[in-house]
Amino acid sequence: MSDETRGREDAAQDAQACAEALESLDWIALDELSLSDSAVDAQDEAHEDTEHESSDAKDVPDEDEAEAEAEAEEDDSKGDDQPESDSGEETVLLGSLPADDSLTRELPGLGSAPAVDETIAMGDIPLPSVPSAHEAEARHRKMSPQRRNLMVAGVVAVALVAGGAGYAAWNGYQQEQAAVVAANAHTMMSVQIGVHAAGLDCSTGSKIPVQVSGQDSDGSSVSETLYVDEHGRGIKLLPGDYTLSIAGSPIAADGTIYTVPTTKAQVSVKSDGQDLSAQASFKLKVPSADTVTDDQIDAAAKYAEEGGCSSAAAAKILQQAATARRDAAANAVSASEAQAARDADARHKATDLYQLDIPVEWYGKVATWQNGSTLCIYLGDDANTPIVTLVAVRDGESFTPDEGDAVLGAANLGNGYTVYASGPVYPYVVPQTINGRTQDPVSTYPMDTAIELVELTTGNRYTYSQIKNVLVGKDGKADAATKLECDYLAQILMPSIKAQD
């Protein structure tokens, strides 16, 4: 056999070994891959000894071998024109196998494997046929340690490549997710809180300043003032944990200043468009305008100028509106207090022995006259319709009211005198007069006057109809009617009677 022929056979064998490394993954067991080096070496030595003995016994070639060599030489002469067939290669690789072994294995459900087309080759290297399980095992045992190691290395390389591809895909996914998280951690998130400020419209007034403090997702400390509208919108923050509170009052278009709540809310910002109104809700109440101070107005104007309004000029206009509203309210309160003082002075009455205040409920509806220590309170401008007459009597002396009147109450002055209150029992007299049960004609008390007299002497605790039909009734329950008036005067008039200073 020529050197060129022998070289081509070696190349074919190397190609066959590589092909076997890839095609024989189905029979290489894990226990074979885990064989120790010593076991592999021992197996190889035993195999080499067997081959050596076999070669000694066959020093003289038989007729079949001679014919094989002749055919090989004939094939060599044709090498330049046609590649070697797979059958020739298999003769070289499987020369020691029994003659009845098949070159192909039966595939389940597919019948015999199709014959390999000898004209299809990879360059000058012929494609190998698929070995049977028995052939594969026989080849594995005859294989040299170097070729076996080459096959193992190929299998391991394939596994490493497959595993590396899976790891690269997973690692790429993890990196992508980490990039998304990192991007979100550095993205400003819009959040909404709950605010309640009656009458506030931030399109015409100033926005609500919110103090924000805490730590964002980067670990950076945050302390700033942000502004929200009347719906609680306007805050943008990086993801993180924060404390929210109302920093100051907004100013409504009419100049309304609000009471700043002292509550604080702990929130966590996690996503864009997050509604935090359940965790952070603030109610700004409207105080009495006259109680608003200059400091409160100045503080609200400062926040309006720094971010609550579109411009400093707009903030200035709102500040002026707040000042004007406060001043107007304060002036109104002052005027009311002055009037109340005048009214109190008008209601205050005094004699030489005692003093008293006309009940507020009666003020403007009654008038008075006095004579020494006697004071009469009568209806409107009709002095002939007295409601109650007050007389001072020395202690130990008796008091007798005018005819038709009843004693309605008494107040001891503590200076040796007692003031007695007497007058008609209108809850009894009026119904009886209207019903024609008295000597006075019905015209004495027109209906509107009758109703007013009953209201003044009972505090309108009962309607005229109730007094007429139930409390007094047609039978004229004078005691029940007297008790109604006495109870009421004991609350609104008698406690104000004091000794004169």
The 8 nearest C-alpha neighbors of each residue, nearest first, counted from 0:
[[1, 4, 72, 2, 5, 71, 68, 75],
 [0, 2, 4, 3, 5, 75, 72, 6],
 [3, 1, 5, 4, 6, 0, 7, 8],
 [4, 2, 6, 5, 1, 7, 0, 75],
 [5, 3, 7, 1, 6, 2, 75, 8],
 [4, 6, 2, 8, 3, 7, 1, 9],
 [7, 5, 3, 9, 8, 4, 2, 10],
 [8, 6, 10, 4, 9, 5, 11, 3],
 [7, 9, 11, 5, 6, 10, 12, 4],
 [10, 8, 12, 6, 11, 7, 13, 5],
 [9, 11, 7, 13, 12, 8, 14, 6],
 [10, 12, 8, 14, 9, 13, 15, 124],
 [11, 13, 15, 9, 10, 14, 8, 16],
 [14, 12, 16, 10, 15, 11, 9, 17],
 [15, 13, 11, 17, 16, 12, 18, 10],
 [14, 16, 12, 18, 13, 17, 19, 11],
 [17, 15, 19, 13, 14, 18, 12, 20],
 [16, 18, 20, 14, 19, 15, 13, 21],
 [19, 17, 15, 21, 20, 16, 22, 14],
 [18, 20, 22, 16, 17, 21, 23, 15],
 [21, 19, 150, 17, 18, 23, 22, 153],
 [20, 22, 18, 19, 23, 24, 17, 154],
 [23, 21, 19, 24, 20, 18, 25, 129],
 [22, 24, 25, 19, 26, 20, 21, 27],
 [25, 23, 27, 26, 22, 21, 20, 154],
 [24, 26, 23, 27, 22, 28, 132, 21],
 [27, 25, 24, 23, 28, 132, 135, 136],
 [26, 28, 24, 25, 23, 29, 31, 32],
 [29, 27, 31, 30, 26, 32, 25, 24],
 [28, 30, 32, 31, 33, 27, 34, 26],
 [31, 29, 33, 28, 32, 34, 27, 35],
 [30, 32, 34, 29, 33, 28, 27, 35],
 [33, 31, 29, 30, 34, 28, 151, 27],
 [32, 34, 30, 31, 35, 29, 28, 36],
 [35, 33, 31, 32, 30, 38, 36, 39],
 [34, 36, 37, 38, 33, 39, 32, 40],
 [37, 35, 39, 38, 40, 34, 41, 33],
 [36, 38, 40, 35, 39, 41, 34, 42],
 [39, 37, 41, 35, 40, 36, 42, 34],
 [38, 40, 42, 36, 37, 41, 43, 35],
 [41, 39, 43, 37, 42, 38, 36, 44],
 [42, 40, 38, 44, 43, 39, 37, 45],
 [43, 41, 39, 45, 40, 44, 38, 46],
 [42, 44, 40, 46, 41, 45, 47, 39],
 [45, 43, 47, 41, 46, 42, 40, 48],
 [46, 44, 48, 42, 43, 47, 41, 49],
 [45, 47, 43, 49, 44, 48, 42, 50],
 [46, 48, 50, 44, 49, 45, 51, 43],
 [49, 47, 51, 45, 50, 46, 44, 52],
 [48, 50, 46, 52, 47, 51, 53, 45],
 [49, 51, 53, 47, 48, 52, 54, 46],
 [50, 52, 48, 54, 53, 49, 47, 55],
 [53, 51, 55, 49, 54, 50, 48, 56],
 [52, 54, 50, 56, 51, 55, 49, 57],
 [53, 55, 57, 51, 52, 56, 50, 58],
 [56, 54, 52, 57, 53, 58, 51, 50],
 [55, 57, 53, 54, 58, 52, 59, 51],
 [58, 56, 54, 59, 55, 60, 53, 61],
 [57, 59, 55, 56, 60, 54, 53, 61],
 [58, 60, 57, 61, 56, 55, 64, 54],
 [61, 59, 64, 58, 57, 65, 62, 63],
 [60, 62, 64, 63, 65, 59, 57, 66],
 [61, 63, 65, 64, 66, 60, 67, 59],
 [64, 62, 66, 65, 61, 67, 60, 68],
 [63, 65, 67, 66, 62, 61, 60, 68],
 [66, 64, 62, 68, 67, 63, 69, 61],
 [65, 67, 69, 63, 64, 68, 70, 62],
 [68, 66, 64, 70, 65, 69, 71, 63],
 [69, 67, 71, 65, 70, 66, 64, 72],
 [68, 70, 66, 72, 71, 67, 65, 73],
 [69, 71, 73, 67, 68, 72, 74, 66],
 [70, 72, 68, 74, 73, 69, 67, 75],
 [73, 71, 75, 69, 74, 70, 68, 76],
 [72, 74, 70, 76, 75, 71, 69, 77],
 [75, 73, 71, 77, 76, 72, 70, 78],
 [76, 74, 72, 78, 77, 73, 71, 4],
 [75, 77, 73, 74, 78, 72, 79, 71],
 [76, 78, 74, 75, 79, 80, 81, 73],
 [79, 77, 75, 80, 81, 76, 82, 74],
 [78, 80, 77, 81, 76, 82, 75, 74],
 [79, 81, 78, 77, 82, 76, 83, 75],
 [80, 82, 78, 79, 77, 83, 118, 84],
 [83, 81, 78, 84, 123, 125, 80, 79],
 [82, 84, 81, 85, 87, 125, 78, 88],
 [85, 83, 86, 87, 117, 82, 88, 125],
 [84, 86, 88, 87, 89, 127, 83, 117],
 [87, 85, 89, 84, 88, 90, 83, 91],
 [88, 86, 90, 89, 85, 84, 91, 83],
 [87, 89, 85, 91, 90, 86, 92, 84],
 [88, 90, 92, 86, 91, 87, 93, 85],
 [91, 89, 87, 94, 93, 88, 92, 86],
 [90, 92, 88, 89, 94, 93, 87, 8],
 [93, 91, 89, 90, 94, 88, 12, 138],
 [92, 94, 90, 96, 95, 89, 91, 138],
 [95, 93, 90, 91, 96, 92, 89, 97],
 [94, 96, 93, 97, 92, 98, 90, 91],
 [95, 97, 93, 94, 98, 100, 137, 134],
 [98, 96, 99, 100, 95, 94, 93, 101],
 [97, 99, 100, 96, 101, 95, 94, 93],
 [98, 100, 97, 101, 96, 102, 134, 95],
 [101, 99, 98, 97, 102, 96, 134, 133],
 [100, 102, 103, 99, 104, 131, 134, 98],
 [103, 101, 130, 131, 100, 104, 134, 129],
 [102, 104, 131, 130, 101, 129, 112, 105],
 [105, 103, 131, 106, 130, 132, 111, 112],
 [104, 106, 111, 110, 107, 112, 103, 131],
 [105, 107, 109, 110, 108, 104, 111, 112],
 [108, 106, 109, 105, 110, 111, 104, 112],
 [107, 109, 110, 106, 105, 111, 112, 104],
 [110, 108, 106, 107, 111, 112, 105, 113],
 [111, 109, 105, 106, 108, 112, 107, 113],
 [110, 112, 105, 113, 109, 106, 104, 103],
 [111, 113, 103, 114, 110, 105, 104, 106],
 [114, 112, 111, 115, 103, 110, 116, 128],
 [113, 115, 116, 112, 128, 117, 103, 111],
 [116, 114, 117, 128, 113, 126, 127, 85],
 [115, 117, 118, 119, 114, 126, 120, 113],
 [118, 116, 119, 84, 115, 85, 125, 120],
 [117, 119, 116, 120, 82, 125, 84, 81],
 [120, 118, 117, 116, 121, 126, 125, 115],
 [121, 119, 125, 126, 122, 124, 118, 123],
 [122, 120, 124, 123, 125, 126, 119, 118],
 [121, 123, 124, 120, 125, 119, 82, 126],
 [122, 124, 121, 125, 120, 82, 83, 11],
 [125, 123, 121, 122, 120, 11, 126, 14],
 [124, 126, 120, 121, 127, 123, 85, 83],
 [127, 125, 120, 124, 128, 121, 119, 85],
 [128, 126, 15, 85, 125, 129, 18, 115],
 [127, 129, 130, 115, 126, 85, 103, 114],
 [128, 130, 103, 127, 131, 104, 22, 102],
 [131, 129, 103, 134, 135, 102, 128, 104],
 [130, 132, 104, 134, 103, 133, 135, 102],
 [131, 133, 135, 134, 136, 130, 104, 26],
 [134, 132, 136, 135, 131, 137, 130, 100],
 [133, 135, 137, 131, 136, 132, 130, 138],
 [134, 136, 132, 138, 133, 137, 130, 131],
 [135, 137, 139, 133, 134, 138, 132, 140],
 [138, 136, 134, 140, 139, 135, 133, 141],
 [139, 137, 141, 135, 140, 136, 142, 134],
 [138, 140, 136, 142, 137, 141, 135, 147],
 [139, 141, 137, 138, 142, 136, 46, 143],
 [142, 140, 138, 139, 137, 143, 46, 43],
 [143, 141, 139, 140, 138, 147, 146, 144],
 [142, 144, 146, 145, 147, 141, 43, 140],
 [145, 143, 147, 146, 148, 142, 43, 39],
 [144, 146, 148, 143, 147, 149, 142, 150],
 [147, 145, 149, 143, 148, 144, 142, 150],
 [148, 146, 144, 150, 149, 145, 143, 142],
 [147, 149, 151, 145, 150, 146, 144, 152],
 [148, 150, 146, 152, 147, 151, 153, 145],
 [149, 151, 20, 153, 147, 148, 152, 146],
 [152, 150, 148, 154, 153, 149, 155, 147],
 [151, 153, 155, 149, 150, 154, 156, 148],
 [154, 152, 156, 150, 151, 155, 20, 157],
 [155, 153, 157, 151, 156, 152, 158, 150],
 [154, 156, 158, 152, 157, 153, 159, 151],
 [157, 155, 159, 153, 154, 158, 152, 160],
 [156, 158, 160, 154, 155, 159, 161, 153],
 [159, 157, 155, 161, 156, 160, 162, 154],
 [160, 158, 156, 162, 157, 161, 163, 155],
 [159, 161, 163, 157, 158, 162, 156, 164],
 [162, 160, 158, 164, 163, 159, 157, 165],
 [163, 161, 159, 165, 164, 160, 158, 166],
 [162, 164, 160, 166, 161, 165, 159, 167],
 [163, 165, 167, 161, 162, 166, 160, 168],
 [166, 164, 168, 162, 167, 163, 169, 161],
 [165, 167, 163, 169, 168, 164, 170, 162],
 [166, 168, 164, 170, 165, 169, 163, 171],
 [167, 169, 171, 165, 166, 170, 164, 172],
 [170, 168, 172, 166, 171, 167, 173, 165],
 [169, 171, 167, 173, 172, 168, 166, 174],
 [170, 172, 174, 168, 169, 173, 167, 175],
 [173, 171, 175, 169, 174, 170, 176, 168],
 [174, 172, 170, 176, 175, 171, 177, 169],
 [173, 175, 177, 171, 172, 176, 178, 170],
 [174, 176, 178, 172, 173, 177, 171, 179],
 [177, 175, 179, 173, 178, 174, 172, 180],
 [176, 178, 174, 180, 179, 175, 181, 173],
 [177, 179, 181, 175, 176, 180, 182, 174],
 [180, 178, 182, 176, 177, 181, 183, 175],
 [181, 179, 177, 183, 182, 178, 184, 176],
 [182, 180, 178, 184, 179, 183, 177, 185],
 [181, 183, 179, 185, 184, 180, 178, 186],
 [184, 182, 186, 180, 185, 181, 179, 238],
 [183, 185, 181, 182, 186, 238, 216, 180],
 [184, 186, 183, 182, 237, 181, 187, 238],
 [187, 185, 183, 184, 237, 188, 182, 238],
 [186, 188, 237, 236, 235, 185, 189, 238],
 [187, 189, 271, 235, 236, 237, 270, 186],
 [188, 190, 235, 272, 271, 234, 236, 187],
 [191, 189, 273, 272, 234, 274, 235, 188],
 [192, 190, 274, 232, 231, 275, 273, 276],
 [193, 191, 276, 231, 275, 279, 280, 274],
 [192, 194, 280, 276, 231, 279, 281, 191],
 [195, 193, 281, 231, 280, 282, 230, 229],
 [196, 194, 282, 283, 281, 197, 193, 229],
 [197, 195, 283, 199, 282, 198, 194, 284],
 [196, 198, 199, 195, 284, 285, 283, 200],
 [197, 199, 196, 200, 251, 255, 252, 253],
 [200, 198, 251, 197, 196, 201, 229, 204],
 [201, 199, 202, 204, 203, 229, 198, 251],
 [200, 202, 204, 205, 203, 206, 228, 229],
 [201, 203, 200, 204, 205, 228, 206, 199],
 [204, 202, 201, 252, 200, 205, 251, 199],
 [205, 203, 251, 201, 252, 250, 200, 202],
 [204, 206, 307, 308, 201, 249, 250, 303],
 [207, 205, 307, 228, 201, 227, 249, 226],
 [206, 208, 249, 227, 226, 228, 209, 248],
 [209, 207, 226, 246, 225, 247, 245, 224],
 [210, 208, 245, 246, 225, 224, 244, 226],
 [209, 211, 224, 246, 244, 243, 245, 223],
 [212, 210, 243, 223, 222, 242, 224, 209],
 [213, 211, 222, 221, 242, 241, 223, 210],
 [212, 214, 241, 221, 220, 240, 242, 222],
 [213, 215, 220, 219, 221, 240, 218, 239],
 [214, 216, 239, 218, 217, 219, 238, 237],
 [215, 217, 239, 218, 238, 184, 214, 237],
 [218, 216, 219, 215, 184, 214, 185, 239],
 [217, 219, 216, 215, 214, 220, 239, 221],
 [218, 220, 217, 214, 215, 221, 216, 213],
 [221, 219, 214, 213, 218, 215, 222, 212],
 [220, 222, 212, 213, 214, 219, 223, 215],
 [223, 221, 212, 211, 213, 220, 224, 210],
 [224, 222, 211, 210, 225, 221, 212, 209],
 [223, 225, 210, 209, 211, 208, 226, 222],
 [224, 226, 209, 208, 234, 210, 223, 227],
 [225, 227, 208, 207, 209, 206, 233, 307],
 [228, 226, 233, 232, 231, 207, 206, 234],
 [227, 229, 206, 231, 230, 232, 201, 207],
 [228, 230, 231, 201, 200, 199, 194, 227],
 [231, 229, 228, 232, 194, 193, 227, 192],
 [232, 230, 192, 227, 228, 193, 191, 194],
 [233, 231, 191, 227, 228, 230, 234, 192],
 [232, 234, 227, 226, 235, 228, 231, 191],
 [233, 235, 190, 189, 232, 225, 227, 226],
 [236, 234, 189, 188, 187, 190, 233, 237],
 [237, 235, 187, 188, 238, 234, 189, 268],
 [236, 238, 187, 188, 215, 186, 239, 185],
 [239, 237, 268, 269, 216, 215, 184, 236],
 [238, 240, 215, 216, 268, 267, 214, 237],
 [241, 239, 267, 214, 213, 266, 268, 215],
 [240, 242, 213, 266, 212, 265, 267, 214],
 [241, 243, 265, 212, 264, 211, 213, 266],
 [244, 242, 211, 264, 263, 210, 241, 265],
 [243, 245, 263, 210, 209, 246, 262, 264],
 [246, 244, 209, 247, 210, 208, 259, 260],
 [245, 247, 209, 210, 208, 244, 248, 259],
 [248, 246, 245, 259, 208, 299, 249, 298],
 [247, 249, 299, 257, 259, 256, 250, 207],
 [248, 250, 207, 205, 206, 299, 251, 256],
 [249, 251, 205, 256, 255, 204, 254, 317],
 [252, 250, 204, 255, 254, 199, 253, 205],
 [251, 253, 204, 254, 203, 317, 250, 255],
 [254, 252, 251, 255, 320, 321, 324, 317],
 [321, 253, 255, 320, 251, 252, 250, 324],
 [256, 254, 251, 250, 253, 321, 257, 252],
 [255, 257, 250, 248, 254, 249, 321, 285],
 [258, 256, 285, 248, 284, 283, 259, 286],
 [257, 259, 284, 283, 285, 260, 286, 248],
 [258, 260, 248, 247, 283, 257, 261, 245],
 [261, 259, 262, 283, 258, 245, 282, 281],
 [260, 262, 259, 263, 244, 245, 246, 281],
 [261, 263, 260, 244, 264, 281, 245, 243],
 [264, 262, 244, 243, 242, 261, 265, 279],
 [263, 265, 243, 279, 242, 266, 278, 244],
 [266, 264, 242, 241, 243, 263, 267, 278],
 [267, 265, 241, 240, 242, 264, 268, 278],
 [268, 266, 240, 239, 269, 241, 265, 238],
 [267, 269, 238, 239, 270, 240, 266, 237],
 [270, 268, 238, 267, 239, 271, 273, 188],
 [271, 269, 273, 188, 268, 272, 238, 189],
 [270, 272, 188, 189, 273, 190, 269, 187],
 [271, 273, 189, 190, 270, 274, 188, 191],
 [272, 274, 190, 271, 270, 275, 191, 189],
 [275, 273, 191, 276, 190, 192, 272, 277],
 [276, 274, 192, 278, 277, 191, 279, 273],
 [275, 277, 192, 193, 279, 280, 278, 274],
 [276, 278, 275, 279, 280, 193, 274, 192],
 [279, 277, 275, 276, 280, 264, 266, 265],
 [278, 280, 276, 264, 192, 275, 277, 193],
 [281, 279, 193, 276, 194, 192, 278, 277],
 [280, 282, 194, 193, 195, 283, 279, 260],
 [283, 281, 195, 194, 284, 196, 260, 280],
 [282, 284, 196, 258, 257, 195, 259, 260],
 [285, 283, 258, 257, 282, 286, 196, 197],
 [284, 286, 257, 258, 287, 283, 256, 197],
 [287, 285, 288, 284, 258, 257, 290, 291],
 [288, 286, 289, 290, 285, 291, 328, 325],
 [287, 289, 325, 290, 291, 328, 286, 324],
 [288, 290, 329, 328, 325, 287, 291, 326],
 [289, 291, 288, 287, 292, 286, 325, 329],
 [292, 290, 288, 289, 325, 295, 293, 287],
 [293, 291, 295, 294, 290, 296, 325, 289],
 [292, 294, 296, 295, 297, 291, 322, 298],
 [295, 293, 297, 292, 296, 298, 291, 299],
 [296, 294, 298, 292, 293, 297, 299, 291],
 [295, 297, 293, 299, 294, 298, 300, 292],
 [296, 298, 300, 294, 295, 299, 293, 301],
 [299, 297, 301, 295, 300, 296, 294, 302],
 [298, 300, 248, 296, 302, 301, 297, 249],
 [301, 299, 303, 297, 298, 302, 318, 314],
 [300, 302, 298, 304, 303, 299, 297, 305],
 [303, 301, 305, 299, 304, 300, 307, 306],
 [304, 302, 307, 300, 308, 314, 301, 205],
 [303, 305, 311, 314, 301, 302, 306, 308],
 [306, 304, 302, 303, 301, 307, 308, 311],
 [305, 307, 308, 304, 303, 302, 226, 309],
 [306, 308, 303, 206, 205, 302, 304, 305],
 [309, 307, 303, 205, 310, 306, 314, 304],
 [308, 310, 313, 307, 311, 306, 314, 304],
 [311, 309, 313, 312, 308, 314, 304, 306],
 [310, 312, 304, 314, 313, 315, 308, 309],
 [311, 313, 315, 310, 314, 316, 304, 309],
 [314, 312, 316, 310, 315, 311, 308, 317],
 [313, 315, 311, 304, 317, 303, 312, 316],
 [316, 314, 318, 312, 313, 317, 311, 319],
 [315, 317, 319, 313, 318, 314, 320, 312],
 [318, 316, 320, 314, 319, 315, 254, 321],
 [317, 319, 315, 321, 320, 316, 300, 314],
 [320, 318, 322, 316, 317, 321, 323, 315],
 [319, 321, 254, 317, 323, 318, 322, 324],
 [254, 322, 320, 318, 324, 319, 323, 255],
 [321, 323, 319, 325, 320, 324, 326, 318],
 [322, 324, 320, 326, 325, 321, 327, 319],
 [325, 323, 321, 327, 322, 326, 254, 320],
 [324, 326, 288, 328, 322, 289, 323, 327],
 [325, 327, 329, 323, 328, 324, 330, 322],
 [328, 326, 330, 324, 329, 325, 323, 331],
 [329, 327, 289, 331, 325, 330, 326, 288],
 [328, 330, 289, 326, 332, 331, 327, 325],
 [331, 329, 333, 327, 332, 328, 326, 334],
 [332, 330, 328, 334, 329, 333, 335, 327],
 [331, 333, 335, 329, 334, 330, 336, 328],
 [334, 332, 330, 336, 335, 331, 337, 329],
 [335, 333, 337, 331, 332, 336, 330, 338],
 [334, 336, 332, 338, 337, 333, 339, 331],
 [335, 337, 339, 333, 338, 334, 332, 340],
 [338, 336, 334, 340, 339, 335, 333, 341],
 [337, 339, 341, 335, 340, 336, 342, 334],
 [340, 338, 342, 336, 341, 337, 343, 335],
 [341, 339, 343, 337, 338, 342, 344, 336],
 [342, 340, 338, 344, 339, 343, 345, 337],
 [341, 343, 345, 339, 344, 340, 346, 338],
 [344, 342, 346, 340, 345, 341, 339, 347],
 [343, 345, 341, 347, 342, 346, 340, 348],
 [344, 346, 342, 343, 347, 341, 348, 340],
 [347, 345, 357, 343, 356, 344, 342, 348],
 [346, 348, 356, 344, 345, 355, 343, 357],
 [347, 349, 355, 354, 356, 346, 350, 357],
 [348, 350, 354, 353, 355, 347, 351, 499],
 [351, 349, 353, 372, 352, 354, 371, 348],
 [350, 352, 372, 353, 371, 499, 349, 354],
 [353, 351, 499, 350, 498, 372, 354, 391],
 [354, 352, 498, 499, 350, 497, 349, 351],
 [355, 353, 349, 497, 348, 499, 496, 350],
 [354, 356, 496, 495, 348, 347, 497, 349],
 [357, 355, 347, 346, 495, 348, 358, 354],
 [356, 358, 346, 347, 359, 362, 355, 361],
 [359, 357, 361, 360, 491, 356, 492, 362],
 [360, 358, 362, 361, 357, 346, 356, 491],
 [361, 359, 358, 362, 455, 458, 364, 357],
 [362, 360, 358, 359, 364, 365, 363, 357],
 [361, 363, 359, 364, 360, 365, 358, 357],
 [362, 364, 365, 361, 379, 366, 360, 359],
 [365, 363, 379, 361, 362, 378, 366, 360],
 [364, 366, 379, 378, 377, 363, 361, 362],
 [365, 367, 377, 379, 376, 378, 380, 364],
 [368, 366, 376, 375, 377, 369, 374, 365],
 [367, 369, 375, 374, 376, 370, 366, 377],
 [368, 370, 374, 373, 375, 371, 367, 372],
 [371, 369, 373, 372, 374, 368, 350, 375],
 [370, 372, 373, 350, 369, 351, 374, 352],
 [371, 373, 350, 391, 351, 370, 352, 390],
 [372, 374, 390, 370, 369, 371, 389, 391],
 [375, 373, 369, 389, 388, 368, 370, 372],
 [374, 376, 388, 368, 367, 369, 389, 387],
 [377, 375, 367, 387, 386, 366, 385, 388],
 [378, 376, 385, 386, 366, 365, 384, 382],
 [379, 377, 365, 381, 384, 385, 380, 386],
 [380, 378, 365, 364, 381, 366, 377, 382],
 [379, 381, 382, 378, 366, 365, 377, 364],
 [382, 380, 383, 379, 378, 384, 377, 385],
 [383, 381, 384, 377, 380, 385, 378, 379],
 [382, 384, 381, 385, 377, 378, 380, 386],
 [383, 385, 382, 377, 381, 378, 386, 379],
 [386, 384, 377, 387, 376, 383, 378, 382],
 [385, 387, 377, 376, 422, 378, 384, 423],
 [386, 388, 422, 421, 376, 385, 375, 420],
 [387, 389, 375, 421, 420, 374, 422, 376],
 [390, 388, 420, 374, 419, 373, 375, 418],
 [389, 391, 373, 419, 418, 372, 392, 388],
 [392, 390, 418, 417, 372, 416, 419, 373],
 [393, 391, 417, 416, 418, 394, 390, 396],
 [394, 392, 416, 396, 415, 395, 417, 391],
 [393, 395, 416, 415, 396, 417, 392, 397],
 [396, 394, 393, 397, 392, 416, 415, 417],
 [397, 395, 394, 393, 392, 398, 416, 417],
 [396, 398, 395, 399, 392, 394, 393, 400],
 [399, 397, 400, 396, 392, 419, 390, 406],
 [398, 400, 401, 397, 406, 402, 405, 421],
 [401, 399, 404, 421, 405, 402, 398, 406],
 [402, 400, 404, 403, 399, 422, 405, 421],
 [401, 403, 404, 400, 405, 399, 423, 422],
 [402, 404, 401, 423, 405, 422, 400, 424],
 [405, 403, 422, 423, 402, 401, 400, 421],
 [404, 406, 421, 422, 407, 423, 400, 424],
 [405, 407, 421, 408, 420, 400, 422, 404],
 [408, 406, 485, 421, 420, 405, 422, 484],
 [407, 409, 420, 406, 419, 485, 489, 421],
 [410, 408, 419, 418, 420, 411, 417, 493],
 [411, 409, 418, 417, 412, 493, 419, 496],
 [412, 410, 417, 413, 418, 416, 409, 415],
 [413, 411, 498, 414, 417, 416, 497, 410],
 [412, 414, 411, 415, 416, 498, 417, 497],
 [415, 413, 412, 416, 498, 411, 417, 352],
 [414, 416, 394, 413, 393, 412, 417, 411],
 [417, 415, 393, 394, 392, 414, 412, 391],
 [416, 418, 411, 392, 391, 412, 410, 394],
 [419, 417, 391, 410, 390, 409, 392, 411],
 [418, 420, 409, 390, 389, 408, 417, 391],
 [421, 419, 389, 408, 407, 388, 409, 406],
 [420, 422, 406, 407, 388, 405, 387, 404],
 [423, 421, 404, 387, 405, 386, 388, 424],
 [422, 424, 404, 425, 405, 403, 386, 428],
 [425, 423, 427, 426, 481, 428, 422, 480],
 [424, 426, 428, 427, 429, 423, 453, 452],
 [425, 427, 480, 453, 424, 428, 429, 466],
 [428, 426, 425, 480, 424, 429, 477, 430],
 [427, 429, 425, 431, 430, 424, 432, 426],
 [428, 430, 432, 425, 431, 427, 449, 426],
 [431, 429, 433, 467, 432, 428, 427, 434],
 [430, 432, 434, 436, 428, 429, 433, 437],
 [431, 433, 435, 429, 437, 434, 430, 441],
 [432, 434, 430, 441, 435, 431, 429, 444],
 [433, 435, 431, 432, 436, 430, 441, 473],
 [436, 434, 432, 433, 437, 431, 441, 440],
 [435, 437, 431, 434, 432, 438, 433, 439],
 [438, 436, 432, 439, 435, 431, 440, 428],
 [437, 439, 440, 436, 435, 432, 441, 431],
 [440, 438, 437, 432, 441, 443, 435, 442],
 [439, 441, 442, 443, 438, 432, 435, 437],
 [440, 442, 433, 443, 432, 444, 435, 439],
 [441, 443, 440, 444, 445, 439, 433, 446],
 [444, 442, 441, 440, 445, 439, 432, 433],
 [445, 443, 442, 449, 448, 441, 446, 429],
 [446, 444, 448, 447, 442, 449, 443, 441],
 [445, 447, 449, 448, 450, 444, 433, 451],
 [446, 448, 450, 449, 445, 451, 444, 452],
 [449, 447, 451, 445, 450, 446, 444, 452],
 [448, 450, 446, 452, 444, 447, 451, 445],
 [449, 451, 447, 453, 448, 452, 446, 463],
 [452, 450, 454, 448, 453, 449, 455, 447],
 [453, 451, 455, 449, 454, 450, 448, 456],
 [452, 454, 450, 456, 451, 426, 455, 425],
 [455, 453, 459, 451, 458, 457, 452, 456],
 [456, 454, 452, 458, 453, 457, 451, 361],
 [455, 457, 484, 453, 454, 458, 452, 487],
 [456, 458, 454, 484, 459, 487, 455, 453],
 [459, 457, 454, 460, 455, 456, 487, 360],
 [460, 458, 454, 461, 457, 462, 455, 453],
 [461, 459, 458, 457, 462, 454, 487, 483],
 [460, 462, 459, 465, 463, 466, 457, 458],
 [463, 461, 465, 464, 466, 459, 460, 454],
 [462, 464, 466, 465, 467, 450, 461, 453],
 [463, 465, 467, 462, 466, 468, 469, 461],
 [466, 464, 462, 469, 468, 463, 467, 461],
 [465, 467, 470, 463, 464, 471, 469, 468],
 [468, 466, 464, 472, 430, 465, 471, 469],
 [467, 469, 472, 465, 466, 464, 471, 470],
 [468, 470, 472, 465, 471, 466, 467, 464],
 [471, 469, 466, 472, 465, 468, 467, 479],
 [472, 470, 476, 475, 467, 466, 469, 480],
 [473, 471, 468, 469, 467, 474, 475, 470],
 [472, 474, 475, 471, 468, 467, 431, 434],
 [473, 475, 472, 476, 471, 477, 431, 468],
 [474, 476, 471, 473, 472, 477, 427, 431],
 [475, 477, 471, 479, 478, 474, 480, 472],
 [478, 476, 480, 479, 475, 427, 481, 471],
 [479, 477, 481, 480, 476, 482, 427, 483],
 [478, 480, 482, 481, 477, 476, 483, 470],
 [479, 481, 477, 426, 427, 483, 478, 482],
 [482, 480, 478, 484, 483, 479, 424, 477],
 [483, 481, 485, 479, 480, 484, 486, 478],
 [482, 484, 480, 481, 486, 485, 457, 479],
 [485, 483, 487, 457, 456, 481, 482, 486],
 [484, 486, 407, 482, 488, 487, 483, 489],
 [487, 485, 489, 483, 484, 488, 482, 490],
 [486, 488, 484, 489, 490, 485, 457, 483],
 [489, 487, 492, 490, 485, 491, 486, 484],
 [488, 490, 486, 493, 487, 491, 485, 492],
 [489, 491, 488, 487, 492, 486, 493, 494],
 [490, 492, 488, 358, 489, 493, 487, 494],
 [493, 491, 488, 494, 495, 490, 489, 358],
 [492, 494, 489, 495, 496, 488, 410, 491],
 [495, 493, 496, 492, 490, 491, 489, 410],
 [494, 496, 355, 493, 492, 356, 497, 491],
 [497, 495, 355, 494, 493, 354, 353, 410],
 [498, 496, 354, 353, 412, 495, 355, 499],
 [497, 499, 353, 412, 352, 354, 500, 496],
 [498, 500, 353, 352, 354, 497, 351, 349],
 [499, 498, 353, 352, 354, 497, 351, 349]]
